[in-house]
Amino acid sequence: MTVAKPQIGVIVGSNSKTSINKQLAHGLVNLVQDQADFEFLDLSALPFYNRDDDADAYPAAFTAFKDKVRSKNGILFVTPEHNRSVPAYLKNALDGGSRPYGSGAWNGIPAGIIGTSTGGPATSMAQQHLRNILVFLDMPAMAQPEGFIRWTDGLVSADGKVAEASEKFLRNYMERFLAWVAQHPKK
């Protein structure tokens, strides 16, 4: 009997064309691509969340996004830090994906949080803020290992290969994340 690979959604919290977090996400996926099926969930088509839509016809883009989220066994968040918090781009997806009340897509889906920045503390504050949000959304988030990655040139090549100096840590992170997903099946 073959066991189905876990279905993992990857959400990059940046809409920058040259996002180092998007590069990191591709590198992470490449390290364990034989162990799970990964899908990058695109946030760019999502409208700005408006509570008024809860009572009206909910935006089709959010409905489609929520369906994709619900189809996943786990979600990997790869996020930059903006002003010591999560980017508005990511927060909008979290908010819209949780509404209307009682029909949120996130409930019970295990999550991993990692991110990179050129600064010393990397994305530690954004990740902590994201953890607080995920608690409210009922998403069990992996606590260890933490992934505050300081970006350096060559960390991930243009073709998605992780530098040898970081490969062991990042592979361990991803293997631990996949184990977390297996240990916390979504509700």
N, C-alpha and C positions, 0 to 999 in steps of 0.2 A: 504494500500500500504506500503510495506516495503522499506526502503531506504537502498541502498547498503552501506556496510561499506567502508570507505576509504582504499585504498591500499597504504601502506606506505613501502618504501624501507629504510632499516637501513644500513648505511655504517659506519663501524668501521675503523678508520684510523690507525690501528695497525695490524701487522701480527704476533705479539708475541703470542705464544701458551698460555702464562699466562697473557694475556692483562687484566689490570684492567678496561680499557675502554670497552672491550668486556663484562666483568662482569657487568659493569654499564649498558650497552645497554640491556642486558637480564633482568636486574632488572627493567629498565624503561618500557620495553615492557610488562613485567608481571603485572605492575601496571594498565595498561589500555587495556589488551589483548582482552577484550570483546567489545571494542569500535572501533576497526580497525583490519584489516588484515595486519600483519607485515611479511616482508620477509627480511632476512639478505642477502645483496648483496655481494657476495664473490669477492674480488679483487685479490686473490692469483693467478689466471690463466692469469691475464692480462700481456702482454709483456711490456717491457719498451717502452714508446711512442717514435716513431721516425718520424719526419716530412716527411721523404722520403716515408713513407707508405701512405701518403695522395694521392700521384700520382699513386701508385701501388695498388695492391689488399689490401684493409684495413684488418688488422688482424681479423680473425673470432672471437677470444675471445672478442675483443672490440665491434664488431658488435652485438654479443649476449648480452654483458653487456649493450650496449646502448638501445637495445630492452627492456630489463628488466627495465631500468631507465624510459623509455618513458611510460611504462605500469603503473607507479605509480602516485598517486595523490599528494604525498609529499615524501620528503626525510629527514630522521633524520640522521645528521652527529654526531658521537660520536668519538671525536678525542683526542689523546694525543698531547703533544707539544714537538717538537724536535728543539733545538737551536732557541727558540723563534718564531717558525713558524710551519706550518703543516708538517707532515711527508712526505717524498718523496713518500711513498707507496700510500698515499691519493692524493697527487698532481698529480701523474702519472694517476690515475683513472679520475681525473677531466680533465686533458689535453686530454687524449685519448678519453674520452667521449664527448669532445667538437669538435672533428675533424672528417673528413676533414671539412674545413671551409664551413659553411652553412648547415651542417648536424648534428649539436650538439644535444645531447639528453637532456640537462639540461634546455633549454629555457622555462621559465615560470612556472617551478615546484616549489612550495613553500617549504621552508627548515627550519629546526630547527638545532641549533648548541649547543652542550653541550660536556663536557669532564671532565676528572678527572686526577689528578696527586697527588703525595705525597707532592709536594712543595706548599709553601704558595700561590703564585699567580695562582695555579692550571694551567689551560690551557688558560689563558686570552689572551696571545699574539697570540697563534695559532688560537684561535677563531676569533680574530680581523682580522688577515690575511685572514682567510677563508671567512669572510664576504666580504672583498675586492674582492676576487676571484669570489664569488657568484654574486656580483653586475655585474661584466663583463659578467658572464654566464647567466645573466637575470633571476636569481632565487631570488624571494622575500624571504628574510630571516627574521624570527621572531626576533624582537629586545628585547622584554621583555616577560617573565623574562629571565635574563641571567643565565647561568648554569656553573659557575666556581666551580667545586666540588673538594674539598680536600679529597683525598682517605684516609680512615682509615680502619684498619682491622675490618671486620664485616659490612661494609657499605652495601655490597650485599653478601648474603650467597652463597655457592656453588650451591644451587638449585634455585638461582635467586630471593630470597626474600630480599626486601629492609629493612634495619634496621628501626625500629619504629621512631627513632629520625630524620630521613631524609625522611620518607615516605610522609609526608604532602607536603613538598616543591617539591619533585620530581614528585608526582602525579599531583600537580598543574601545574608544568612545562609541563608535557605530555598532560594534558587536554587543556592547553592554546595552545600547539602546534597543537593538533587536531582541535581546533577552528580556528587557523590560516590557516590550510589547507582548511577547509570548507569556510573560508572567501576569500580565494585567489585561486579559481579554476585555474588549469593550463591552459595555453593558447592553 
